[in-house]
Amino acid sequence: MRRLLLVVGVLAGCEEPPPACKMIDTSCQPGYVPTLPNVNNNTIKNGCGTDDSSCHSANGRAGGLSMATMDEAYANLLTLRDVKAGDPGCSEFIVRTDSPGKDYQMPPGDPLTPEERCALIQWVQMGATNP
């Protein structure tokens, strides 16, 4: 009985971790030109970091990641979310945002649109640069 309770307790608190890498379609159609200012203004600002109730706002900092400003988002994405320039399939930022319905999906709740996800993917594929 004790072993069953331990297994149930462990499984109840588990979330599926994101894979290190996944296959990504880089030939998708972005909803906007995939540059850092556009990624920030069209996707990150809208739901990730600038609203005080957002998960990654200056007040939220979920996972230690703040996206309150474009420069802060860029620096943190390259360090805390392991954005690998030129390799979207092995960039945690892309794995999480391109996994609707998974436990590790970002943002939680409503996923990004395919066009938003595509812009993020192509920005990383093109080198994840900050002009």
C-alpha positions in Angstrom: 0.0 0.0 0.0 2.8 2.4 0.9 4.5 1.8 -2.5 1.2 2.5 -4.3 0.8 5.8 -2.4 4.4 6.8 -3.2 3.8 6.1 -6.9 0.5 8.0 -7.0 2.1 10.9 -5.1 5.0 11.1 -7.5 2.9 10.8 -10.6 0.3 13.4 -9.4 3.0 16.2 -9.3 4.7 15.3 -12.5 4.5 17.3 -15.6 5.8 16.2 -18.9 9.2 17.9 -19.4 10.0 19.4 -22.8 12.3 17.4 -25.1 15.8 18.7 -25.7 15.0 18.9 -29.5 12.1 18.3 -31.8 11.4 18.4 -35.5 10.4 21.9 -36.6 8.9 23.1 -39.9 11.0 26.1 -40.9 9.2 26.5 -44.2 6.0 27.8 -42.5 4.4 31.1 -43.2 5.1 33.8 -40.5 2.4 36.4 -39.7 5.0 39.1 -39.8 8.7 39.7 -40.8 10.7 37.7 -38.2 13.0 40.3 -36.6 13.5 40.8 -32.9 11.6 44.1 -32.8 8.7 42.4 -34.6 8.9 39.3 -32.4 8.9 41.5 -29.4 6.1 43.8 -30.5 3.8 41.2 -32.1 4.2 38.2 -29.8 6.2 38.7 -26.6 4.7 42.1 -25.5 1.2 40.8 -26.1 1.2 37.9 -23.7 4.6 37.1 -22.2 6.2 39.9 -20.5 5.0 43.5 -20.5 1.6 43.3 -18.8 2.1 43.2 -15.0 -0.1 40.1 -14.9 2.0 38.2 -17.5 4.1 35.3 -16.5 7.4 36.9 -17.5 6.7 40.5 -16.6 9.0 42.4 -14.2 6.6 41.3 -11.4 6.1 37.8 -12.7 9.5 36.4 -13.7 8.3 32.8 -14.0 11.2 30.5 -14.2 13.5 33.5 -13.5 12.7 34.8 -17.0 11.7 38.4 -17.4 10.6 39.8 -20.7 9.6 43.2 -19.5 11.7 45.0 -22.1 12.9 43.9 -25.5 16.6 44.0 -24.4 15.8 42.0 -21.3 13.7 39.5 -23.2 16.6 39.0 -25.7 19.3 38.6 -23.1 17.2 36.2 -21.1 16.0 34.1 -24.0 19.6 33.5 -25.1 20.6 32.5 -21.6 17.6 31.2 -19.6 15.6 29.7 -22.4 18.5 28.3 -24.3 17.8 29.9 -27.7 20.3 28.3 -30.1 20.8 30.7 -33.0 20.2 28.8 -36.2 18.8 25.8 -34.5 15.1 26.3 -33.6 14.4 22.5 -33.1 16.9 22.4 -30.2 16.0 25.8 -28.7 13.8 25.5 -25.6 12.0 28.7 -26.4 10.8 27.2 -29.7 10.2 23.7 -28.3 7.9 25.2 -25.7 6.1 27.7 -27.9 5.7 25.2 -30.8 4.0 22.5 -28.6 0.3 23.3 -28.3 -1.5 21.0 -25.8 1.7 19.8 -24.1 2.3 20.3 -20.3 5.3 22.5 -21.2 3.4 24.7 -23.8 4.2 28.4 -23.6 2.3 30.5 -23.1 0.1 28.3 -20.9 -3.6 28.3 -21.8 -4.2 29.5 -25.4 -1.3 28.6 -27.6 0.3 31.1 -30.0 -1.2 31.1 -33.5 0.7 29.1 -36.2 1.8 32.4 -37.8 3.2 33.7 -34.5 5.0 30.4 -33.8 6.4 30.5 -37.4 7.8 34.0 -36.9 9.6 32.9 -33.7 10.9 29.8 -35.5 12.2 31.7 -38.5 13.8 34.4 -36.2 15.8 31.7 -34.4 16.5 29.9 -37.7 17.9 33.2 -39.2 20.3 33.6 -36.2 18.2 35.1 -33.4 19.8 38.5 -34.0 19.3 41.8 -32.1 19.7 44.6 -34.6 
